[in-house]
Amino acid sequence: MARPTLKDVARRAGVSVSTVSYALNDTSRVQLSAETRGRVRRIAKELGYTPNLFARSLQARSSRTIGVVVSKPLTNPRYAAIVHGTGTALMDRGLRMTVLPRPDVSGYLDDCRSGFLEGIIFVGHDDVTVPQELVDAASEGLAPMVAIDCGASDADTPFSTVDFDYELGTASMIEHLAGRGITTVLHVRPEVSSRAERLRQMALMRVLGSHDRISLQVVSTGLKDADLAELDAAGQHGDYLHHQAARLTAALEDVDERAARVAVLCSWGADVEVALSVVQRVAPGATVAALAGGWPRVEVWPGLTYSRLPLEEAGETAARLLTQELTPDAHHEHVLLPPEALSSS
């Protein structure tokens, strides 16, 4: 059965199509009698007519839709949480979300010009930051924008930002481990040059300088920058996880310290489950700690210490800031969200 149109309602009501449009539009300033407006609306309801929101958005050049650019797979819990927080908060503000999985910058800017998109939320990662074309568009007022996890911003940045305080999260974790009597930390980390990893290393060196009783040993996972895209594309990390388990097993077997004073500290959440399984087998009683999101369900692994990244909160904050960016007198805000050190029971 065909969807009822404005013409169908007009024909049944005996009025023009424009009269039907005025009668159904709450914001119309065209004066209609109460009888005409009520009759048109009653007939529209009887016919099951619903307005074509797409056509209405084209006419108004306002879609109330925000594009969320995220190039990482949403099967990754980290990015799924950010997008979920963003979508929920946008909906609460009367906005819609569309996920844009590829950084097709020119296409997204065309959508902003045409009114298909009201603004953009760009989700960064590692050293992926906002493309210059989007920065220029935000500066010109073409594309109101908020960036998530793209690094520190200065006063001249033409959009709002939300970032995670990786240094504070790392420092808080070391203090937490020191308070539990840990004297040996095996730091499981990739050999990548990401911004987050650089910040964590700086914080580690600074905080460990004030804890001379804690020794640090780096256990490389062997993962390099060139491997990241290949792992994402393959979706299967079997070989990587197998080699990681072997490296950590050897490191734990070489530690001359009782397990209760040993902590395995993982930079990446994806490495935590391997660490947990190896520790259970090789060094029961040792602490496993995670510095980032993506860890397994904590209730399955009692004793896990983790730095909870406020992922959904980042999405919610970005949605709030984007609504500010849409206003004529918008001011750009830069928010730094602190992680929280927690332990599962």
Phi, psi and chi 1 to 4 in degrees:
 res  aa     phi    psi   chi1   chi2   chi3   chi4
   1 MET       -  131.2 -177.2  176.2 -179.9      -
   2 ALA   -68.5  147.3      -      -      -      -
   3 ARG   -71.5  130.0  174.5  177.8  173.6  172.7
   4 PRO   -59.2  143.1  -20.4   31.9      -      -
   5 THR  -115.5  175.1   65.6      -      -      -
   6 LEU   -59.6  -36.9  -77.5  175.1      -      -
   7 LYS   -63.1  -38.5  -71.3 -177.3  178.0  180.0
   8 ASP   -63.9  -42.9  -64.7  -33.3      -      -
   9 VAL   -65.8  -42.9  178.3      -      -      -
  10 ALA   -63.2  -42.4      -      -      -      -
  11 ARG   -61.8  -45.7 -170.8  178.9  -58.0  112.6
  12 ARG   -67.4  -37.7  174.4   75.7   68.6   85.6
  13 ALA   -83.5  -12.6      -      -      -      -
  14 GLY    71.6   33.9      -      -      -      -
  15 VAL  -131.6  176.4  -63.3      -      -      -
  16 SER   -78.8  162.4   66.9      -      -      -
  17 VAL   -62.5  -38.9  170.9      -      -      -
  18 SER   -63.7  -36.9   58.7      -      -      -
  19 THR   -63.4  -41.2  -62.7      -      -      -
  20 VAL   -60.8  -44.1  173.3      -      -      -
  21 SER   -60.9  -43.8  179.5      -      -      -
  22 TYR   -64.6  -38.9  -63.2  143.1      -      -
  23 ALA   -67.7  -32.3      -      -      -      -
  24 LEU   -91.4   -9.3  -62.2  179.4      -      -
  25 ASN   -97.0  111.9 -171.8  -14.4      -      -
  26 ASP   -65.0  -21.9  -69.7  -29.7      -      -
  27 THR   -97.3    1.7   61.2      -      -      -
  28 SER   -67.2  139.7  172.3      -      -      -
  29 ARG   -98.4    2.1  -62.8 -176.8 -179.8 -178.9
  30 VAL   -73.4  129.2  175.0      -      -      -
  31 GLN   -78.3  122.0  -64.1  -64.1  -40.5      -
  32 LEU  -126.7  149.9  -64.6  176.1      -      -
  33 SER   -68.1  152.3   68.9      -      -      -
  34 ALA   -59.5  -35.5      -      -      -      -
  35 GLU   -64.6  -45.4 -171.9  -83.5  -28.8      -
  36 THR   -65.7  -46.8  -61.6      -      -      -
  37 ARG   -60.6  -44.5 -173.8 -179.7  -62.8  -85.8
  38 GLY   -65.6  -39.8      -      -      -      -
  39 ARG   -67.7  -42.5  177.1  161.5   52.4   86.7
  40 VAL   -62.9  -43.0  168.6      -      -      -
  41 ARG   -67.0  -36.7  -67.5 -168.7  170.6 -162.0
  42 ARG   -65.5  -43.3 -175.0 -176.4   69.4 -106.6
  43 ILE   -66.7  -40.3  -69.5  171.8      -      -
  44 ALA   -59.5  -40.8      -      -      -      -
  45 LYS   -67.1  -41.7 -176.0  175.3 -178.6  179.9
  46 GLU   -62.2  -37.4  -69.2  172.6   -6.6      -
  47 LEU   -80.4  -13.1  -68.6  176.6      -      -
  48 GLY    78.2   28.6      -      -      -      -
  49 TYR   -74.9  134.9  170.2   79.8      -      -
  50 THR  -128.0  142.3   55.1      -      -      -
  51 PRO   -67.7  146.7   23.7  -33.6      -      -
  52 ASN   -81.1   99.0 -172.9  -33.7      -      -
  53 LEU   -66.2  -30.8  -63.8  178.8      -      -
  54 PHE   -64.7  -47.2  179.8   71.8      -      -
  55 ALA   -64.4  -38.5      -      -      -      -
  56 ARG   -64.1  -37.9 -179.2  174.8  -70.5 -179.2
  57 SER   -68.2  -35.4   69.2      -      -      -
  58 LEU   -64.1  -42.3  -75.0  178.4      -      -
  59 GLN   -64.6  -40.5 -174.8  179.1   32.2      -
  60 ALA   -86.6   -9.6      -      -      -      -
  61 ARG    54.6   37.6  -67.3 -177.8   62.2   82.2
  62 SER  -146.2  110.0  174.2      -      -      -
  63 SER   -94.2  -13.8   65.1      -      -      -
  64 ARG    57.3   27.9  -54.6  -68.4  -66.2  168.6
  65 THR  -115.5  133.4  -61.0      -      -      -
  66 ILE  -110.3  130.4  -55.2  -57.7      -      -
  67 GLY   -88.7  126.9      -      -      -      -
  68 VAL  -107.4  109.8  178.6      -      -      -
  69 VAL   -88.1  115.4 -178.3      -      -      -
  70 VAL  -143.1  113.1   51.4      -      -      -
  71 SER   -88.7   -8.4   57.1      -      -      -
  72 LYS   -86.7  149.9  -75.4  -76.3 -169.9  176.6
  73 PRO   -63.1  141.2  -17.8   29.4      -      -
  74 LEU   -77.5   -0.7  -67.3 -173.8      -      -
  75 THR   -72.2  -16.0   50.5      -      -      -
  76 ASN   -77.8  119.2 -174.6  -45.0      -      -
  77 PRO   -56.2  -31.0  -23.1   32.9      -      -
  78 ARG   -61.0  -50.5  176.5 -170.0 -177.7  104.0
  79 TYR   -78.6  -29.7  -59.0   99.2      -      -
  80 ALA   -62.6  -40.4      -      -      -      -
  81 ALA   -66.7  -42.1      -      -      -      -
  82 ILE   -61.9  -46.5  -68.8  173.6      -      -
  83 VAL   -66.3  -37.7  170.2      -      -      -
  84 HIS   -62.9  -45.5 -179.6  -94.1      -      -
  85 GLY   -62.7  -38.7      -      -      -      -
  86 THR   -64.5  -50.0  -57.0      -      -      -
  87 GLY   -62.1  -42.7      -      -      -      -
  88 THR   -63.2  -44.6  -58.7      -      -      -
  89 ALA   -69.2  -35.9      -      -      -      -
  90 LEU   -65.2  -42.8  -72.9  174.1      -      -
  91 MET   -61.6  -39.8 -176.2  178.5  -63.4      -
  92 ASP   -62.7  -21.7  -70.4  -16.1      -      -
  93 ARG  -102.1   14.1  -71.1  165.6  170.0   78.6
  94 GLY    77.0   19.3      -      -      -      -
  95 LEU  -113.3  156.7  -64.0  166.3      -      -
  96 ARG  -106.4  161.4  -56.5 -179.4 -170.6   86.3
  97 MET  -123.7  138.3  175.0 -175.9   72.6      -
  98 THR  -126.0  131.4 -177.2      -      -      -
  99 VAL   -86.8  128.3  176.0      -      -      -
 100 LEU  -110.2  102.0  -51.8  173.1      -      -
 101 PRO   -81.1   -9.6   29.7  -33.9      -      -
 102 ARG  -126.7  142.0  -68.6 -176.0  -62.8  -86.3
 103 PRO   -76.4   61.6   27.9  -34.1      -      -
 104 ASP   -85.2   77.8  178.6   15.5      -      -
 105 VAL   -59.2  -48.5  173.7      -      -      -
 106 SER   -62.5  -37.9   59.5      -      -      -
 107 GLY   -64.5  -39.9      -      -      -      -
 108 TYR   -68.0  -36.0  -58.0  154.4      -      -
 109 LEU   -68.7  -35.4  -66.8 -178.5      -      -
 110 ASP   -61.6  -38.7  -73.3  -18.4      -      -
 111 ASP   -66.0  -34.9  -72.1  -18.6      -      -
 112 CYS   -67.7  -41.7  -71.4      -      -      -
 113 ARG   -63.1  -39.0  -68.7 -173.7 -174.9   95.4
 114 SER   -82.1  -11.4   65.0      -      -      -
 115 GLY    94.3   -0.3      -      -      -      -
 116 PHE   -66.2  -32.2  -71.7  143.0      -      -
 117 LEU  -121.3  136.1  -67.4  178.1      -      -
 118 GLU   -84.7  -30.6  -67.0  -75.1  -44.9      -
 119 GLY  -171.9  179.6      -      -      -      -
 120 ILE  -133.8  137.7  -69.6  174.7      -      -
 121 ILE  -113.5  118.5  -67.0  175.8      -      -
 122 PHE  -103.4  119.1 -173.4   93.0      -      -
 123 VAL   -97.9  111.9 -177.1      -      -      -
 124 GLY   -87.8  178.9      -      -      -      -
 125 HIS  -170.6  156.0   57.0   82.9      -      -
 126 ASP    47.3 -117.4  -56.0  -37.8      -      -
 127 ASP  -112.0   25.2  -83.6  -14.4      -      -
 128 VAL   -84.5  116.9  172.9      -      -      -
 129 THR  -122.6  178.7   56.5      -      -      -
 130 VAL   -64.0  125.9 -178.4      -      -      -
 131 PRO   -59.5  146.9  -21.9   32.9      -      -
 132 GLN   -58.8  -33.9 -172.8   60.2   44.1      -
 133 GLU   -62.0  -37.4 -164.1  171.7   -9.4      -
 134 LEU   -72.4  -36.8  -77.6 -179.1      -      -
 135 VAL   -60.1  -45.8  175.1      -      -      -
 136 ASP   -63.4  -40.5  -66.3  -19.3      -      -
 137 ALA   -65.5  -38.5      -      -      -      -
 138 ALA   -66.3  -40.0      -      -      -      -
 139 SER   -63.5  -34.9 -179.3      -      -      -
 140 GLU   -84.2   -3.6  -64.6  164.4    4.4      -
 141 GLY    82.2    8.3      -      -      -      -
 142 LEU   -76.7  -39.1  170.7   61.4      -      -
 143 ALA  -132.6   91.8      -      -      -      -
 144 PRO   -54.5  136.1  -23.8   34.6      -      -
 145 MET  -148.9  152.8 -174.3  172.7   61.3      -
 146 VAL  -131.8  136.8  174.9      -      -      -
 147 ALA  -109.5  137.1      -      -      -      -
 148 ILE  -112.2  130.9  -60.4  176.5      -      -
 149 ASP    58.6   47.2 -163.2   20.2      -      -
 150 CYS  -116.3    6.2  -73.3      -      -      -
 151 GLY   101.1  168.4      -      -      -      -
 152 ALA   -60.2  144.2      -      -      -      -
 153 SER  -117.1  157.4  -58.4      -      -      -
 154 ASP  -109.5 -177.9   55.8   38.7      -      -
 155 ALA   -65.3  -21.5      -      -      -      -
 156 ASP   -90.7   -1.6  -64.2  -32.3      -      -
 157 THR   -63.8  125.2  -58.7      -      -      -
 158 PRO   -86.8   26.1   32.6  -35.5      -      -
 159 PHE  -155.7  167.1   49.5   83.5      -      -
 160 SER   -85.4  157.8  -67.7      -      -      -
 161 THR  -137.7  152.5   61.5      -      -      -
 162 VAL  -131.2  125.7 -177.1      -      -      -
 163 ASP  -134.1  163.7  -77.2  -71.7      -      -
 164 PHE  -100.8  140.5  -57.2  115.8      -      -
 165 ASP   -86.7   80.9 -165.5  -22.9      -      -
 166 TYR   -63.1  -36.2  -66.9  110.4      -      -
 167 GLU   -64.7  -45.5  -69.6 -174.5   82.6      -
 168 LEU   -63.8  -40.6  176.9   61.1      -      -
 169 GLY   -60.7  -41.7      -      -      -      -
 170 THR   -68.6  -45.3  -58.2      -      -      -
 171 ALA   -61.2  -42.7      -      -      -      -
 172 SER   -63.6  -37.0  -62.3      -      -      -
 173 MET   -66.7  -43.2  178.0   61.3   73.4      -
 174 ILE   -63.9  -41.5  -65.3  -60.7      -      -
 175 GLU   -62.0  -39.4  -64.5  -67.5   -9.4      -
 176 HIS   -63.9  -44.2  179.3   81.9      -      -
 177 LEU   -67.6  -38.9  -65.6  176.2      -      -
 178 ALA   -61.1  -39.1      -      -      -      -
 179 GLY   -66.4  -20.4      -      -      -      -
 180 ARG   -93.4    6.4  -65.0  179.7   58.2  166.8
 181 GLY    83.2   17.9      -      -      -      -
 182 ILE   -72.1  134.3  -63.4  -62.0      -      -
 183 THR  -119.6  -14.9   57.6      -      -      -
 184 THR  -130.9  124.5  -59.9      -      -      -
 185 VAL  -117.0  120.6  174.5      -      -      -
 186 LEU   -96.1  110.2  -59.7 -176.7      -      -
 187 HIS   -93.2  105.4 -173.9 -161.5      -      -
 188 VAL   -83.8  115.3  178.1      -      -      -
 189 ARG  -148.9  150.7   54.4  161.7  -61.2 -146.6
 190 PRO   -80.5  165.5   30.4  -34.5      -      -
 191 GLU   -99.0   64.7  -63.9  177.6   27.5      -
 192 VAL  -118.8  161.2  -61.6      -      -      -
 193 SER  -103.8   27.1   57.4      -      -      -
 194 SER   -65.3  152.6   73.7      -      -      -
 195 ARG   -57.6  -46.1  170.8  179.0   48.2   85.5
 196 ALA   -60.6  -40.9      -      -      -      -
 197 GLU   -68.2  -37.8 -160.8   55.7   41.5      -
 198 ARG   -62.7  -42.9  -68.1 -166.7  -61.5  -88.8
 199 LEU   -64.4  -39.6  -67.0  172.4      -      -
 200 ARG   -64.2  -41.9  -70.8 -177.3 -179.3  122.9
 201 GLN   -64.3  -40.4  -65.2  -49.1  -54.4      -
 202 MET   -60.6  -44.0  -70.4  168.4   52.8      -
 203 ALA   -67.0  -39.7      -      -      -      -
 204 LEU   -59.5  -48.6  -90.2  175.1      -      -
 205 MET   -63.0  -40.3  -64.4  -56.2   99.2      -
 206 ARG   -66.8  -46.3 -174.7  177.9   67.3 -107.7
 207 VAL   -74.3  -39.6  177.3      -      -      -
 208 LEU   -65.4  -22.4  -73.5  174.4      -      -
 209 GLY   -62.5  -23.5      -      -      -      -
 210 SER  -100.5    4.6   61.4      -      -      -
 211 HIS  -128.0   78.0  -70.1  -77.2      -      -
 212 ASP   -70.4   -8.4   54.1    7.3      -      -
 213 ARG   -89.6   -6.1  -64.1 -175.4   60.7 -174.1
 214 ILE  -102.6  123.4  -60.9 -179.9      -      -
 215 SER   -98.8  147.0   64.4      -      -      -
 216 LEU  -120.3  131.4  177.1   71.1      -      -
 217 GLN  -127.8  126.3  176.7 -176.7  -20.6      -
 218 VAL   -84.8  129.5  173.9      -      -      -
 219 VAL  -114.0  101.8 -179.2      -      -      -
 220 SER   -72.2  138.5  171.2      -      -      -
 221 THR   -83.5   -8.5   65.6      -      -      -
 222 GLY    83.0   -1.8      -      -      -      -
 223 LEU   -81.8  127.2 -173.2   67.9      -      -
 224 LYS  -115.3  168.4  -64.6  179.4  171.7   59.6
 225 ASP   -51.4  -42.5  -69.6  -46.7      -      -
 226 ALA   -66.3  -19.2      -      -      -      -
 227 ASP   -84.8  -18.0  -56.9  -40.7      -      -
 228 LEU   -62.8  -50.4  -66.1  176.7      -      -
 229 ALA   -62.0  -39.2      -      -      -      -
 230 GLU   -64.1  -41.5 -176.7  178.8  -18.3      -
 231 LEU   -65.3  -43.1  -81.3  174.1      -      -
 232 ASP   -62.2  -41.2  -78.5  -20.8      -      -
 233 ALA   -69.3  -39.1      -      -      -      -
 234 ALA   -72.1  -37.7      -      -      -      -
 235 GLY    73.8   -7.2      -      -      -      -
 236 GLN  -117.8  123.3  -60.4  -67.7  -31.8      -
 237 HIS  -112.7   24.9  -59.5  178.6      -      -
 238 GLY   -57.8  -51.3      -      -      -      -
 239 ASP   -63.6  -42.9  -71.1  -17.6      -      -
 240 TYR   -59.8  -47.0  162.6   71.6      -      -
 241 LEU   -67.1  -36.4  -63.5  175.6      -      -
 242 HIS   -63.5  -46.6  174.0   75.4      -      -
 243 HIS   -66.7  -36.9  -67.6  -50.7      -      -
 244 GLN   -62.3  -43.5  177.9 -164.5  -16.8      -
 245 ALA   -61.6  -39.0      -      -      -      -
 246 ALA   -66.3  -43.0      -      -      -      -
 247 ARG   -62.8  -44.7  -70.1 -173.2 -179.5   95.6
 248 LEU   -69.0  -37.7 -178.3   54.9      -      -
 249 THR   -58.9  -46.6  -63.3      -      -      -
 250 ALA   -63.4  -40.8      -      -      -      -
 251 ALA   -64.6  -43.6      -      -      -      -
 252 LEU   -65.9  -36.6  -79.3  168.6      -      -
 253 GLU   -68.6  -22.0  -71.2  175.3  -16.9      -
 254 ASP   -89.2   -9.0  -76.6  -14.8      -      -
 255 VAL   -74.7  125.6  171.0      -      -      -
 256 ASP   -98.7   68.0 -174.4   20.7      -      -
 257 GLU  -158.7  144.9  179.1   65.8  -85.2      -
 258 ARG   -69.1  150.0   58.3 -167.5 -178.0   92.0
 259 ALA   -57.2  -35.5      -      -      -      -
 260 ALA   -63.3  -18.4      -      -      -      -
 261 ARG  -103.9   10.5  -66.5 -173.4  175.4  -84.9
 262 VAL  -111.2  138.0  175.7      -      -      -
 263 ALA  -127.7  136.4      -      -      -      -
 264 VAL  -101.1  112.6  176.2      -      -      -
 265 LEU  -105.2  116.3  178.3   64.0      -      -
 266 CYS  -100.4  126.2  -61.1      -      -      -
 267 SER   -69.6  -38.9  -87.5      -      -      -
 268 TRP  -109.1  135.9  -74.5   14.4      -      -
 269 GLY   -60.1  -30.8      -      -      -      -
 270 ALA   -65.2  -18.2      -      -      -      -
 271 ASP   -91.0   -7.0  -63.3  -30.5      -      -
 272 VAL   -68.8  -41.0  174.3      -      -      -
 273 GLU   -64.9  -38.4 -164.1  154.7   13.8      -
 274 VAL   -62.5  -44.2  168.8      -      -      -
 275 ALA   -59.8  -42.6      -      -      -      -
 276 LEU   -62.3  -44.0  -73.5  161.7      -      -
 277 SER   -68.6  -39.2   62.1      -      -      -
 278 VAL   -66.5  -43.2  169.7      -      -      -
 279 VAL   -62.9  -41.8  162.8      -      -      -
 280 GLN   -59.4  -35.1  -78.9 -167.3  -16.2      -
 281 ARG   -85.0  -40.1  177.3  170.0   51.8   84.8
 282 VAL  -100.3  -38.1  178.3      -      -      -
 283 ALA  -139.6   65.9      -      -      -      -
 284 PRO   -56.6  134.4  -21.5   32.7      -      -
 285 GLY   102.3  -15.9      -      -      -      -
 286 ALA   -74.1  155.8      -      -      -      -
 287 THR   -91.6  137.3  -63.4      -      -      -
 288 VAL  -110.7  127.4  175.5      -      -      -
 289 ALA  -126.2  142.6      -      -      -      -
 290 ALA  -122.0  135.6      -      -      -      -
 291 LEU   -96.0   -7.0  -74.7  175.0      -      -
 292 ALA  -142.5  168.7      -      -      -      -
 293 GLY   -70.1  168.3      -      -      -      -
 294 GLY   104.4    1.7      -      -      -      -
 295 TRP   -69.4  162.1   51.8   83.0      -      -
 296 PRO   -70.6  175.8   25.0  -33.2      -      -
 297 ARG   -60.1  122.1  -67.8  177.0   57.8  174.1
 298 VAL   -65.7  -27.5  -64.2      -      -      -
 299 GLU   -69.6  -17.9   60.5  -93.5   29.1      -
 300 VAL   -80.5  -22.1  177.8      -      -      -
 301 TRP  -123.5   84.0  -60.5   97.6      -      -
 302 PRO   -62.6  142.0   20.9  -31.8      -      -
 303 GLY    90.9    0.4      -      -      -      -
 304 LEU   -73.2  128.6  171.9   64.8      -      -
 305 THR  -102.6  130.8  -62.1      -      -      -
 306 TYR  -146.8  151.1   57.6   98.7      -      -
 307 SER   -97.7  106.2 -178.0      -      -      -
 308 ARG   -78.5  112.4 -173.4 -172.9   71.1   84.3
 309 LEU   -75.2  133.1  -73.3  176.8      -      -
 310 PRO   -77.9   71.4   28.7  -33.3      -      -
 311 LEU   -68.1  -53.3  -58.8  170.2      -      -
 312 GLU   -63.8  -36.6  -69.8 -160.7   23.8      -
 313 GLU   -62.7  -34.8 -176.9 -177.4  -12.8      -
 314 ALA   -63.3  -43.0      -      -      -      -
 315 GLY   -64.7  -42.2      -      -      -      -
 316 GLU   -63.7  -41.5  -66.5  164.8   -3.1      -
 317 THR   -65.3  -40.0  -57.2      -      -      -
 318 ALA   -62.7  -39.7      -      -      -      -
 319 ALA   -63.2  -41.5      -      -      -      -
 320 ARG   -63.1  -44.4  174.3 -179.4   64.9   79.3
 321 LEU   -67.1  -33.5  -64.1  179.3      -      -
 322 LEU   -67.1  -37.3 -161.5  -78.7      -      -
 323 THR   -63.8  -32.2   57.3      -      -      -
 324 GLN   -68.2  -39.9  -68.8  179.7 -173.4      -
 325 GLU   -64.2  -23.6  -66.6  -74.2  -23.0      -
 326 LEU   -79.6  -10.5  -65.9  175.2      -      -
 327 THR   -85.4  152.0   60.8      -      -      -
 328 PRO   -59.8  -35.1  -22.1   32.9      -      -
 329 ASP  -103.5   39.3   56.3  -15.1      -      -
 330 ALA   -61.5  140.0      -      -      -      -
 331 HIS  -119.3  145.5   67.0  -79.9      -      -
 332 HIS   -88.3  131.0  -50.2  -51.7      -      -
 333 GLU  -117.1  143.3 -172.5  175.5  -21.4      -
 334 HIS  -123.1  112.5  -53.3  -63.7      -      -
 335 VAL  -109.8  131.9  178.0      -      -      -
 336 LEU  -115.4  114.6 -169.6   61.1      -      -
 337 LEU   -96.4  128.6  -62.5  175.8      -      -
 338 PRO   -85.1  136.8   30.6  -34.2      -      -
 339 PRO   -70.5  170.0  -15.6   30.8      -      -
 340 GLU  -131.1  125.8 -179.1 -177.9    9.6      -
 341 ALA   -79.9  122.3      -      -      -      -
 342 LEU  -133.9  165.5  -60.0  168.6      -      -
 343 SER  -134.1  137.3  -65.3      -      -      -
 344 SER   -78.3  153.8   58.9      -      -      -
 345 SER   -90.1      -   56.8      -      -      -
